[in-house]
């Protein structure tokens, strides 16, 4: 893509008795880009060499000392006697029998073309937070902003300039590229995103390449953006919305933060789970409406994020979301949890949604540097801001795959439960949890937990409370929550508190979903679990959903005594890398189940898992 420019040198012949020639691979040479070649030819064997001189002819040194021959080839690194030369013009000379038989001029240039005064704009209508290297575009039909970004700079020398539009995550995806050949001086390049391009930030990486093949890139190959020349960033604004807290009590007033370039918004609240609709996209939520749509006048707030008071209803505990829709149909979601007014008042079962882990996997770029504000982009990011919209129109990461199925199973089978966020658990004394609930369920991927949450759940178990983990890689990382930010501290097992001691299994391996496998039922004596499922030792399950995997758990030396392996996916990721589903009971009556595969909970509404969960519910849902 960024091809090396090669300028063939003009053949320069000096008057000589025989046809002498001197040819250079380039007349604009940058030693930092690699060596160049020099070819010399004469009509018959003689003492011939190649020498470098100033443009006035003063000899500087031999590039290839004279020797008897009729032709020569020099691969030159740009130095004389091991020392580099200054940038500038020089003369290469083909010396035959002590006199110059041919020569040609050469320019050494080690400085790349620069984009002086680089900046980006949207035509003069900035959004809050925009600056010289960040501009905001809106692609909806009633936007007051232009749909194109203008990149302004002064080119210090003639060069090719390549624009690569990049979408970053844990890696970089190039979504558009263009190249121009430009003269020195001021220039403006325009990038117009496709109308269907998803709202988020995009890096406009720019690369210059001059005649000497010097290359300079504006933009970072990793999140260490301060180490590289900064590239412009374009924020395509959708309807970006989030509540400032993960959960509220029924009837409270929530603080809803919205960024949208529109005159009006239609807001409607939905409850996720009871709907008989399955979504298979990471940017869609489905639910049943609990309010009528209302119109919000946004005309005076379209140039900056704004936080509004949003009245919540006296709704049952659950997962809800506000759908915000612009007049042209563009939309975004703001999910939130309604926690119970009284713990255990409606149910003796609590479901903890993975609100910490949702934000940890959220690649939303709040600071506008082109990289998501999550440690999953790589170092140096070790913090996760919690008050951010979710990247894909507000949908929690992996929701349709890990969480939706369990919610459907709950509501479709008539279960009543209390819903809590991670923050609700850590704020509740363990003894109070034990008085309120017989069972606490972690249905999704709860990888990141604070010490207060770990303490509370461990104490709940020690007091005889039952636990159900329907995913894998749970309670893996210790995090600290402070001033609205999560900071990753250490793996819990490295702090002396291995998660297997609580869950029964712990994280073993991950192949990002490349291999999926079916569980094989093992003899365990847990006939109650398989009752009515049609399964028995040796049976397999998971074929209906294409198998399980992604991340898997396995028993460890810290697993509680009596931990029983109920089913396995043998050697899923290689010999010994086996996913294990487990169950154990404690002397004080606690019962703990762990699924052992990351995506198990998402299959809750499918057979035979639906019946298996009914059996679990019947056993663990009571003291």
N, C-alpha and C positions, 0 to 999 in steps of 0.2 A: 504493500500500500504506500509506504513512505519510501519510494524508490530512490536509489542513489543517483544523483545527477552526475553524468560524465560528459565533460566537454572535450572533444578531441582537439588536440593542438593542431594548428595549421602547420603544414610541412614547410620548414624553412631551409632553404638551400644556400649555402655559401659558395661563391665561385671557387672551384677546385678543379684540379686536373682530371680527377675521376668523379663520378656522380656520388657525392657524399650526402647522406641524409640523417636528420636527427628528428625523432618523433617522440612526443610526450603523451602519456595517457590522459593528462589534463593540464591545462595552463593555469587553473585556479586550484591550488593544492592545500589541503588541510591535513597535516600529519596525524592529528588526533582522529581522523576518520579512516586511517589506514595508509599503507604505502602506495606510492605511484610507480609506474614503470617508464623507463627511458630506453628507447631503441636507437642504435646507431648502425649505419651501413656505409661501407666504402667499396670501391670496385675491385680491389685486390688486397691481399694481406699486407698490412703495414702496422707500425706502432701507432695505436689509436687508443684514446681514453676520453672520459667525459669529465668536464670540470664545471664548477659553479663560479660565477663572477658577478660583480655588481653590474648594474645597467650601463655603467660607464666603462666596463671591461676590466676592472681590477679583479684579478684572480683571488678567490676565497679558499679554494681547496678542491681536491679531486673527489668526485663521486665514484669513479672507477679508474684506477691508475692505468697509464698507457701499457699496452702489451701488444705483441704482434698477432693480428687477426684481421678479418675482413668485416665482421659484424660483432655487435655486443648487445646485451640486455642487462639493464640495471634495475633492480628493485630497491627503491630509495625510501628511507623512513623519514626524510626531512631534516636530518642533521649532518654535521660535518665533524668528524673525529669524535662522535658520540655526543656532541653538543647541539642543542636546538638552535634554529635561526629565528631571527625576528620576523614578524609579519612585514611584507613589503614585496617589491618587484626585484627579480634577479634575472640573470642570463645564464642559460645552460649552453655549454660549448662542447662541440665534438672536435677534439684536437687530434690532428693527424700529422705525424712527423714534426711536431713542435709548433704547428700553426693551426689556427681555427679554420676548420673546413666547413662547419655548419653551426648555426646557433638559433636559439629561439628563446623568447621571453617567458618567464614564469612568475606567477604571483603566489606567495605563501600567505595563506589567510586562515587563522585559527579561531577567529571570532565569528560566531553565528549571527545571522540576521536577527534583530530584536524587534519586538512589538512595543515601541515606546508609547507610554500613555494609554495602555490597554484599558478599555472600559466597555461596559455593555449597558444598553438602555432599551426601553420599550416605547420610545417616542415621546417621553416627557411626562408620564403619568405614574409616578412611583407608588408602590405599595409599602406599608410600614416595614422597615427592616431592609429595604433595598439600598444599595450603595453602588460604588463604581464597578464592582465585580459581581453584583447580584441584581437581577431584574425579574419582575413578575409579569407573566402573561396569563390571560384568561381566554379560554376557547369557547365559552358559552355565547349564546346569541345576543345577549343584552349587555355584554361587557363594554366598559368605557375605555378599555385598553386595546392597543393594537395587538394583532395576533402574531407579530414578528419581532424578533430580537435583533437589534443592530449592534454589531461589534466594531468598535472604533479603535484605531491605532495609527501610529506612524512607523512605517517600515524603514529600518536604518540602511538597508541595502537591498538590491534586487534579489528575489528569492521566490521559491514556491512556498505557498502557505496552505496548509491542510487543516480543515476543520473536521474533527471527529466528535460527534454528539454521543455522550456516554451516559449510560444508566448504571449506577453503582449499586451493589449489594455486598455480598462477601467477595464478589469479583466484579469485573467491569464488562458490560455488554455494550458493544458499539451499535447504535441504531441508525446512524446517518453519517456520511462522510462526503466531503467535497474538497477539491483542490483548485487553487488559483495560481497563476504565475503573475507576479506583481513587480512593478518598479518601485524604487525608493520613494518615500513620501507618505502622505496621509491616505488612509483607506477606510471604507466602511463595508463590512460584510453583513449579509442578512441571512438569518435562519428563521424559516417559517415551519413550525411543527405541524405534523399531520393533525387534522381535526379530531381524530380518534385517540391521540396520544394520551396516556393515563396521567392524571394529575400527580405531580411529584417534582423533585428537583432533577435537573440534567446538567452535566458538566460539558461545557463547550471547550474541549481540549484543542489547542492550536499548536501546530508544529511548523517551524520554518526550516527550509533547507536551501542553502545558497549554492553558488556555482562550485565552491570548493567542497561541497558535501558536508559542511558543518550543519548540525541539526540541533535545534533548540525546541523543547516542548514545554508549553505552558499547561500545567495540569499534573496531577499526582497519580502514580500507579497504585497508591495505597492511601489509607486515611491520614498519613503523616503529611497533610497538605502544607504545613509550614516549612517543609524541607525542600519544596520545589517552587518554581515560578507559578504563581497563582493563575488559574484559568477562570474565565467568566462562568457564572452559574445562572441558569434560568429556572425559575420556579413557575411551573404551570399550576395555577391555583384552581382547585375544584371547590367543593363544599367541605371544608376541613373543620371538623367539630369534635369536641370532647368535653365531658364533664370534668370538673376539677377534682372530683373524688370518685373512687371506684364504686361506692355504694351509698345509699341513702335509706332512711326509714320511710315508711308509707306516709304520704302527706307532706313531706318536707319540701322546701324550696331548694332546687339544685342550681348550681352555678354552671351554666353552659357557655363554653367559649367557642366562638364561631369565626372563621375567616372565609369570606365569600365576596366576590365582586358581582353583586346583583342588586336590583332595586327591592325585590321582595323574596321572601322564603316561605314555603308552606311547611309547617311542622306537624307531625303526627307521631304518636307514641304507639309502639307495638310490643307485645310480649313474645319472646322467642321460645319455641318448644311445642305449644299446643297445635300449631298449624300442621295440616296434612300436606305439606309441600317440602320436597327435598331439594336443596340447592347444591349444585356441583361446581360452583365458582367461588374463588377466594375474594371476590369483591361484592358479593350479594348476601343479604340477610333476608330471612323470611320470618313472619310472625303473624299474630292475630292483633288487629287494632284494638286499643283500649281507650282511645280518644278519637274525636273527630279532628280533621285537619283544621289548623288555624293559620292565618297569614301574619307574618312578621314583616314590618316595614324595615328594610335594610338599607335604604337609600343613603342615609347619612353615615353608614358604617362600612361602606364597601371598600374603603382604602386602608383598613387596618383590622386586625382581629379585635373582637369585642366580646365581653362576657355579660350575659344577660341572666336575670333571675327566671328560673323555669319551674313552674308549679307542678309537682308530682302528685299523683292521685293516691288514694287509700287502697292501693292494689296489693294482692297477695305477694308474698316473697317470691322472687324469680329474677330472671335475666330479661331486661327490657332494652329497647333502643328508640331513640328519636330519629325519624327519617326526615331530613331536611331537603326540600326539592325546590329548585329554581324554576322560573317560568318556562324555560326551554326543555325541562325534563331532567337536567343534570341533578345529581343527588349525592348525599353523603349521610353517614350514620354516626350516631353518638351513643354507644351502648353503656348501660349502667346496671348495677344490681340493686334491687330492693331487698334489704335485709329485714328480718322479722322485727316487729315492734317489741315483742317479748320472745326471748330465746326459748324455743321448744313449745311455744304457745299453740302452734298449729300442727306441729309434727315432732316426733322424737328422732327424726333423721335430718341431718344437715348435709348439704352439698356445698363443697368449697370449690368455687371456680378459680382457675389459675391466672388471676389477674396480674401477679408479678411476672409470670413467664410470658403472658401475652405481650407485656410491654418489653420484656427482654428481647423478644423476636420481632419487635416493631422497628422497621427500617425508616420510619418517618424522619426526615431531615429538618429539624426545627431551627438549627443555627444557620442553615443556608450555605454550608461549605461544599455541598454536593455529595456528602456521605451520610448515611443513616446514623442516628444517634443511638447506637447499640454496640455492645462489644462484639457482636457477630460480624461486623465489618473488619475486625482485626485491631491490633494495637495502633495507636495508644489508647483507644477507647475502653475504659473500664467502668463507665457510669451510664446509667439509663435514666433520662428524665421521665417522670411518670405522668405528667400532665401534657400529653401529646395526643393528637388524633392518630388512629391507626392508619397505616399507609394506604391500604387498598379501600378507599372510600369509607374508612371507619370500621371495617370488619376485622375482628381479632384474628391474628395469624393462625392459619390451619383450622379455623373454626369448623368449617363444613366437614373436615376429615376426622378431627379428634373429639369434637364437642357436640355437634348437632345430633348425631345418632342417639347419644345417651339422653339428651333432653327430649327427643321424640319418644323414646321408650318410657321415660318417666310419665309424660302426660298422656300418651296413648294407652298406658296401662292403669291410669287413674291414680297415680302416686301423688301424695301431698308431702312436700319437704320444705325445709327452710334453706334459703340460699345465702351464702356468705362469701365475701371476698377474702383474699389472703390477709388484708389489713384488718378485717373484722376479727379473724381468728387470733391474730397476734395481740389485739386489743382486749381480748376477753380472757379472764382468768380461767385456767384449766378446770378448776373445781366447778366453776359455773357452767362450763361446757359439759362436764360430766353429769351435773344435775339436770341439764336441759335435754341431753341427747343420749340415745343408746347406740347410735351409729353415725359416724362421719364418713362421707364418701368424697374421695378425690377422683373425679371422673376423667379429668384431662391431664395434660402434661404439666405437672407442678414441680419443675426442676429447681426453681429459685425460691428459697424460703429464708426468712430472718430467724434469728435465734429465739425471739419470743414465740414465733409460730411453732418452731421445732419443739421448744419446751412445752408449749400448750398441748400439742398433739401427743407427745410422749407421755406427759402426765395423764392425759385423758385415757390413753391405753393402759397405763399403770393402775388407774382407778377402775379398770374393768370395761372401759368403753371399746366398742367394736370399730374397726377401720376397714375400708374397702378402697383399694387403689386399682383403677381400671386402665392405667396407662403404664409407662415405664420411665426410667430415669427420673424418678421422683426424689425430692429432698436431696438433690445432688450437690448444689452449690449453696454455700452460706452467703447471704447478702445482708447489707446494712441499708436501712431506709432512713434518710435524713434530708430535711428540707425539700421534699418532693423528688428526691433522686435515690435510685438504687445503686449501690456500689458492690461489685463482686469482690469477695474477700478470699475464700478458699473452698476447696471441696470438703464437705462435711466429714468424710472419712479421714482426711488429713488433719482434722482437729481432734481426733480421738472419738468421734461420734459417727461411726459408719451407718449409713442409712439402712443397711440390711438388718441392724439390730432393732429397728422399728418396723420396717416394711416386710421383712422376711427375705427379700432379695435386694440386689443393688445393681446399678448400671454396669454392663459388661462390654457392649460393643455397639457400633453404629456404621451402617453403610449407605445412609441417606436414601434408603428405599430401593436400592438396586436389586435386592433379592427379597422376596416374600415367601413365606412357608406356612404350612398348616400345622396346627397343634396335633400331637398324638397323645391320647389319654393314657396315663400311667396308672398301674395299680396303687391305690392309696388308702382304700377303706372309706373314701368320701363318697359313698353311693348317693347320699342326699344331694350332692351337687349335680349329678348326672341324671337324677330321676326325671323321667318324662322328656328327656332330650333325645333319646335314641342312642346315646353314647355309652360306651363301656370301654374298659381297658383294651387298647389297641385301635380304637376308633380314631378317626381324624375329624377335625372341624376347621373351618376357615376358608374352604374352597369357594363358598358363595361370594366372598368379598375379595377373592384373589390372594388370600393369605395375609399373614401379619409380619411385621418386622420394623424396619427403619432404625429404631433403637431397642435394645433388648436387655433384660435383667437376668440374673442368675443368683443362686444361693451363694453365700460366702461364709467364711469362718465365724463371722459375727451374727449370722442368722440365729434366731432364738432356738433353743432346744425343742425338738419335736416339729420343726418346720417340715411340712410334707410337700413334695412335688406332685402336683395334680396332673399336669400335662406339660409337654415339651415340644419345641420346634428343634429337632436334633440338628446340630452342626450347621445352623442357618448361615452363618458367615464364615464357616470353615471348621476344621476339626476342633471340637471342644467349645466352640462359640455357639452355645445352645441357649435358646430362650426358655425360661422356666416359669410356669404358673404355680403359685404356692399358697399354702394355708397353714396357719398355726393358731394355737390357743395357749393362753397363759394360765398360771395357777389361780389368778384372781378372776378368771372368767372371760377375759378379753379374747375376741376372735378377729383375726386379721387375714384378709385375702389380698393377693397381689396378682395382677394379670400377666406381667412379665413382658409385654409387647406394647410399643408406643401407641399403635392405632387400634388397640382392642376395643376401647370404649366407644369409638365411632361406629362399631358394628352392632351396638346394643339392640337395635330394633330388628335385626335379622335373625332368622333361625340358624342354629339352635341357641344362639347367644341370648335371645330374649327369654327363653325358658330357664337357661342357666342363671341369669340374673334374678329371675323370680325366686329360684331356689336359694340363692345367696341372700336375697332380701328377707326371705322368710327366716333364715337362720341368724343373720347378723342384725336384723332390724329389731331384735328384742334382746333384753339383757341376758 
